[in-house]
Amino acid sequence: MASTNATVGAQSMTFKPARRKWPPETSIFLVLVGICLLFEGLGWWVNGQSFLMNVDRLQIIILQMAVIGIIAIGVNLVIITSGIDLSSGSVVAAAAVVSASLAQVSDFPRAIFPHLTDLPIIWPVLAGAMVGLIVGLINGSLIAYTAIPAFIATLGTMVAARGFAKWFTNGMPVSMLTDDFAWIGAGANPVIIFLVLAAIFHVVLRYTRFGKFTYAIGANRQAARVSGINVNRHLIWVYSIAGLLAGIAGTVTAARAVSGQSGMGVMYELDAIAAVVIGGTSLAGGLGRITGTVIGVLILGVMTSGFTFIRIDAYYQEMVKGAIIVAAVVADQYRQRNRRG
C-alpha cells in the first residue's frame, strides 16, 4: 500500500504542468496597450480620427519623451538603491546653458565666451556631461558621508543648480549655436541616444557586479555592507551616473531647441520619477528594470499626447498624471506587502 501511494504521488509530481512565468514587465506593457486602445477609441469618438495611425503624432510622442527617458535611466538606478533624485530637472537647465555657451558661432557679437566659439562638437557635449557629473558627485557625497536624507540633499542641489543656470545666463537665452551642435537634437537622434543608453544600462544592471551591488544595497543596505560591499562608494557612483545622464539630457535639450535657457527642465525630475515608478521600480528599493522604465516613459508620452489629441486642458492632464503616480505607488506598496506576506 505504501509503495502504491508513493507511485501515485510520484506520478502526480511528474505530470503536474509547470506554471509559465511571464516577464515582470508584461503587465506594464499591457497597461500601455490598453491606454493606446483607449485613446484610439476616444479619438474616433471625439475627433473622428485615429490616434495610433498618425505617424507624425507617434514620432512626436517618442521625441518628446526621449529626454525624460535619458533622465529616467539614471533615476531608476537611484530608486533601486532606495534613494531619490530631485535635482535632475535643474541639472538639465545647468547643463543646457553651459553646453550651449561653448557651441555658439564666432560671428555672434554677444557670445558668452568670445574666444571659445565654433568649437568642435565634443567640447560642449563634454561640458554639459561634466556639469551633470559634478552635481551627481555632490549628491552622492552628501548622501554617503553626511547621512543627509537623499530627499533633502537633492532638493538642495536642485535649487542650487537652477540658481547657477540663472546666474550663468543672467536670465537671457544662449542662442546662435553651431549646426554641428544642433545636429545632436535633430531628427531621431535623441531617440537613438535614449535607446543606446537604455540598452547599455539594461546590460549593466542585469549582468555586471555593479548591477548586483545596486540591487543589494536597495534590498538591504546593512546586509550589503556586512557582505563586503563599499556602500558609500557605490552610492557616489550611482548618483554620479544619474547626474551624468541628466547632463547628457540637458545637452540634447539645448541641441533640440538650438538654445540654452535657465528655464529648461522644469518638472522633468517628477516626470522621470513617475516613469520609473509606473515602470515597476519599487520606491522601497531593490527592485526595478530598465525595460520597465522604458515602457513607463512610453506610457507618459502616450498619455500626454492622447490628452492633447482629445483636447483635454493641460491643468487636467497634470491632475490625472498625479493620480496615476499615486496609483502606481499604492500598487507598489501592495506588491511589497504580498512579497513580505
TALIN-V462833 format. One record per helix or strand of 2 or more residues. SS is the DSSP state (helix for helix, strand for strand). FROM is the first residue (numbers start at 0). TO is the last residue. Records with the same first field share a line. If there is no record, write none. Layout:
SS: FROM-TO + FROM-TO
//
This chain:
helix: 1-13 + 25-45 + 54-79 + 87-100 + 120-145 + 149-168 + 178-184 + 188-206 + 208-218 + 220-225 + 230-256 + 267-277 + 289-308 + 313-339
//
